[in-house]
Amino acid sequence: MFLSSDTLLATQTIDTLTNDTTRTLFAYYRVRVYKSNLQAVCDSLSCVTTDSIFRLYKDPIVWSDTSQFIADTIHILLKNERIDRVLLRSNAFIPNSPDEIFFNQIKGRDITAFFDSTELRLMDVQGNAEAVYYAQDDKGGYVGVNKTVASEMLLHFGDNQIDNIRFYEQPKSDLLPMKQADHEKLKMPGFRWETRLRPRSREEVLIVFESLQPPPSIGKRRTIESCYLSAAGVPLHFCCMRQNRLPNN
């Protein structure tokens, strides 16, 4: 995994009773992450080796294959150096599109996405669940679009595509033929497809976009330090863009 940010802080503590070592990584401002099966951007990030969780704060976006994950806070749980779960807490929203023409959308208060190896397998939507789902035939052609509202949803995936959806507690659903659907109006409030921000290689981790701005107190970047450690059981390469503070005047 490769990571860059304006400021990085790695700490290590040793339990004198058990002799166990705990490593903690903090990344601040304009954080970018690249892994072959997962990419992310956010304002700040923390990771503790004891629970193998990467915590992403303030405008986090996570990408995996054809899915984009957005929420107020996102936690990425790793197991055996692979993604195990992605937890989206508050205002969770996941658009998914294999062709970037039509967009499946899942929205809810909280969403937990479960992965098997490198693929998304299950998605549990809790609270105010909404879904826009484009149904396809055996040849991959679009046959209609389904819009559903329910209290909770459980979505099963295969090959990173929706296989089936279960709705709970009085779901309301509408199915429209493709020619009758207004596809722009079907995009939910808060929809955004941020492929421009997505790091697609370890080299692109160092690219900083204007929309990922540091606080006003941070000055221009001066030097770049490349480092290496193991966080949450994952070999982690990171780059720290050291900042000089702007003068008060």
C-alpha positions in Angstrom: 0.0 0.0 0.0 1.2 3.5 -0.9 0.1 6.6 1.0 0.9 10.3 0.8 -0.1 13.4 2.9 1.1 16.8 3.9 2.1 15.5 7.4 2.7 12.0 8.7 3.3 10.9 12.2 4.2 7.3 13.2 4.4 6.3 16.9 5.3 3.1 18.7 4.4 2.1 22.3 5.5 -1.1 24.1 3.4 -2.7 26.9 5.8 -3.3 29.7 3.7 -6.2 31.0 3.1 -8.2 27.8 6.0 -6.7 25.8 3.5 -6.2 22.9 4.3 -3.4 20.5 1.5 -1.1 19.2 2.2 1.1 16.1 0.0 4.0 15.2 0.1 6.1 12.0 -1.5 9.5 11.7 -1.8 11.3 8.3 -3.0 14.9 8.0 -4.3 16.9 5.1 -4.7 15.9 1.5 -4.3 12.1 2.2 -4.1 9.8 -0.9 -3.9 6.0 -0.7 -3.2 3.5 -3.4 -3.5 -0.3 -3.3 -4.1 -2.5 -6.3 -7.7 -3.3 -5.2 -8.5 -0.2 -3.3 -7.8 3.6 -3.5 -8.8 6.4 -1.3 -8.6 10.2 -0.6 -9.5 12.1 2.6 -8.5 15.0 4.8 -7.0 12.9 7.6 -6.4 9.2 8.5 -5.3 7.1 11.4 -4.3 3.5 11.7 -3.5 1.3 14.8 -1.9 -2.1 14.3 -3.9 -3.7 17.2 -7.2 -3.5 15.3 -6.1 -3.4 11.7 -8.5 -0.5 10.9 -7.7 2.5 8.7 -10.0 5.4 9.8 -10.7 8.1 7.2 -12.0 11.5 8.2 -13.5 14.5 6.5 -14.7 14.1 3.0 -13.4 10.6 2.5 -13.9 8.7 -0.8 -12.9 5.1 -1.3 -12.9 3.2 -4.6 -12.8 -0.5 -5.3 -13.2 -1.8 -8.8 -16.4 -0.1 -10.2 -17.7 1.1 -6.9 -17.2 4.4 -5.1 -17.8 4.8 -1.3 -18.7 8.1 0.3 -19.7 8.9 3.9 -18.9 11.3 6.8 -16.5 8.8 8.2 -15.1 5.6 6.6 -13.3 2.7 8.3 -11.4 0.1 6.3 -10.9 -3.2 8.0 -8.0 -5.4 6.7 -7.5 -9.1 7.2 -4.4 -11.0 6.0 -3.4 -8.0 3.9 -6.7 -7.9 2.1 -9.9 -5.8 2.5 -12.3 -7.5 4.8 -15.0 -4.8 5.3 -15.6 -1.2 4.6 -17.7 0.7 7.2 -19.5 3.8 6.1 -20.9 5.8 9.0 -23.4 8.7 8.5 -24.7 9.8 5.1 -23.4 6.7 3.4 -23.6 6.7 -0.4 -22.3 4.1 -2.9 -22.6 4.7 -6.7 -21.6 1.8 -8.9 -21.2 1.7 -12.6 -19.5 -0.8 -15.0 -19.8 1.6 -18.0 -20.0 5.1 -16.4 -23.2 5.7 -18.3 -25.8 4.3 -16.0 -25.3 4.3 -12.2 -26.5 1.9 -9.6 -26.8 3.8 -6.3 -27.2 2.7 -2.7 -27.8 5.2 0.0 -28.5 4.9 3.8 -27.6 6.1 7.2 -24.9 3.5 7.7 -23.6 0.9 5.2 -21.2 -2.1 5.8 -19.6 -3.6 2.7 -18.1 -7.1 3.0 -15.4 -8.3 0.7 -14.2 -11.8 -0.3 -10.6 -11.8 -1.5 -10.6 -8.7 -3.7 -14.3 -8.6 -4.7 -17.4 -7.0 -3.1 -19.8 -9.7 -1.9 -22.3 -8.3 0.4 -23.7 -4.9 1.4 -25.8 -4.2 4.5 -27.7 -0.9 4.5 -29.1 0.3 7.8 -31.6 3.2 8.1 -33.4 5.2 5.4 -32.2 2.8 2.7 -32.6 3.8 -0.9 -31.5 2.0 -4.1 -31.5 2.7 -7.8 -30.7 -0.5 -9.6 -30.3 -1.1 -13.4 -31.5 -4.6 -14.2 -29.6 -6.5 -17.0 -30.3 -9.5 -19.1 -28.0 -12.5 -19.6 -26.2 -10.7 -22.4 -25.5 -7.6 -20.3 -28.2 -5.5 -21.9 -30.2 -3.1 -19.8 -33.9 -4.0 -19.4 -35.1 -1.5 -16.8 -34.4 0.5 -13.8 -35.7 -0.2 -10.3 -36.0 2.5 -7.6 -36.7 1.2 -4.1 -37.1 2.8 -0.6 -37.0 0.7 2.6 -35.9 0.7 6.2 -33.0 -1.8 5.5 -31.5 -3.6 2.5 -29.2 -6.5 2.0 -27.4 -6.6 -1.4 -25.5 -9.6 -2.8 -22.8 -9.1 -5.4 -21.1 -11.3 -8.0 -18.2 -10.1 -10.2 -18.6 -6.7 -8.6 -22.2 -6.5 -9.9 -25.5 -6.7 -8.0 -26.9 -10.2 -8.1 -30.0 -9.7 -5.9 -31.4 -7.3 -3.3 -33.5 -8.1 -0.2 -35.6 -5.3 1.2 -36.9 -5.1 4.8 -39.8 -3.3 6.5 -42.5 -2.2 4.0 -40.4 -1.5 0.9 -41.8 0.7 -1.9 -40.5 0.0 -5.3 -41.0 1.2 -8.9 -39.7 -0.5 -12.0 -39.4 1.6 -15.2 -38.5 0.5 -18.7 -35.2 2.1 -19.9 -36.9 4.3 -22.5 -39.3 5.8 -20.0 -36.8 6.5 -17.3 -35.3 10.0 -16.7 -31.8 8.8 -15.9 -30.6 12.2 -14.7 -33.5 12.6 -12.3 -32.8 9.1 -10.9 -29.4 10.4 -9.6 -30.0 10.8 -5.9 -29.2 14.0 -3.9 -25.5 14.1 -3.1 -24.6 12.1 -6.2 -21.0 12.6 -7.4 -18.7 10.5 -9.5 -15.2 11.6 -8.5 -13.0 9.6 -10.9 -10.7 12.6 -11.4 -9.5 12.3 -7.8 -8.9 8.6 -7.9 -5.2 7.5 -7.7 -4.7 4.8 -10.3 -1.0 4.1 -9.6 1.5 4.5 -6.9 3.0 7.4 -8.8 -0.4 9.2 -8.8 -0.5 9.1 -5.0 1.8 12.2 -5.2 -0.6 14.2 -7.4 -2.6 16.7 -5.3 -5.7 18.3 -6.7 -7.1 21.7 -6.0 -10.1 20.2 -4.3 -7.9 18.6 -1.7 -6.6 21.8 -0.1 -4.8 22.1 3.2 -5.8 24.4 6.0 -4.9 28.1 5.5 -2.1 27.9 8.1 -0.1 25.5 5.9 2.4 26.9 3.4 4.0 25.6 0.3 5.5 22.1 0.1 9.3 22.1 0.5 10.6 18.5 0.6 9.4 15.0 0.2 10.5 12.1 2.4 9.8 8.5 1.4 9.4 6.0 4.2 8.3 2.4 4.7 6.6 0.6 7.6 4.0 -2.1 8.2 0.7 -0.9 9.3 -2.2 -3.2 10.2 -0.2 -6.1 8.8 0.1 -4.4 5.4 3.5 -3.2 4.0 2.9 0.5 3.7 5.0 2.9 1.7 4.3 6.6 2.5 5.5 10.0 1.4 5.4 13.0 3.7 5.2 16.5 2.1 6.8 18.7 4.8 5.2 22.1 5.1 6.5 25.5 6.2 4.1 27.6 8.2 3.0 30.8 6.7 4.1 33.9 8.6 1.4 35.6 10.7 1.7 38.8 8.6 
